[in-house]
Amino acid sequence: MKTTLCILLFMPMLAAAQTAPAWEEARKAIIADYARHQSGARVVEINGPDKRDAILIAVRYWGTTLVERADKMRTRDKVWVEYRLVGERWELQTVRVYESTALADIEAPARERAQALFAAAWKEKCEGYDIQGVTLDGEPRYQLETTNDPNPKRWYVYRVKVAAKGNGKFRMSEDGASYENVTQNLLLWNPADKSWSVEQRQLRCSFTKLK
């Protein structure tokens, strides 16, 4: 008897859950949320759902958007949308961007050019070490400064290997020994003269002695 009563009590809720908002409603919610919170932003495309989770009183959709901001920068955002069953009605609970990747609007310099810039920046940079060469490892990664500035800074992040010989002029430097510094360095785009420069704050003389 108790089992039958419970089923009867939950029947309206189960019926409502069967009419939970579809992905198309979630798409509209995503567009409206960008319009409300990012002035001037334009949603170029929305792909999904990448995933859908549903329980008796909640449904959540995951999707991916391509967004063009007011400054014409583009980002690829991963978003999720959640609806909750309140009484017999589904209500939008949240639209959240949980991952955002800036898309490059400028190309990285030629590899030879980038290597030459880093080599020049490292030359005579570190007391106690004579720089032997700088090599690039892998492909650079684009990075956009997160700021409200209408002209945010743009970098390419490189993984670099700096080879050096110790000259004994620093207490951590053994004369004639081989050293290596594996690190990340940034090339900053200078829009005024359309050139690249090495971000000096990333040049740290943290060498490891090779066996």
Secondary structure, DSSP 8 states (H G I E B T S, - for coil): -HHHHHHHHHHHHHHHHTT---HHHHHHHHHHHHHHHSTT-EEEEEEEEEEEEEETTEEEEEEEEEEE-TTS-EEEEEEEEEEEEETTEEEEEEEEEEEEEEE-SS----HHHHHHHHHHHHTT-STTEEEEEEEE-S--EEEE--SS-SS--EEEEEEEEEEEEE-SSSTT--TT-EEEEEEEEEEEEETTTTEEEE-GGG-----EE--
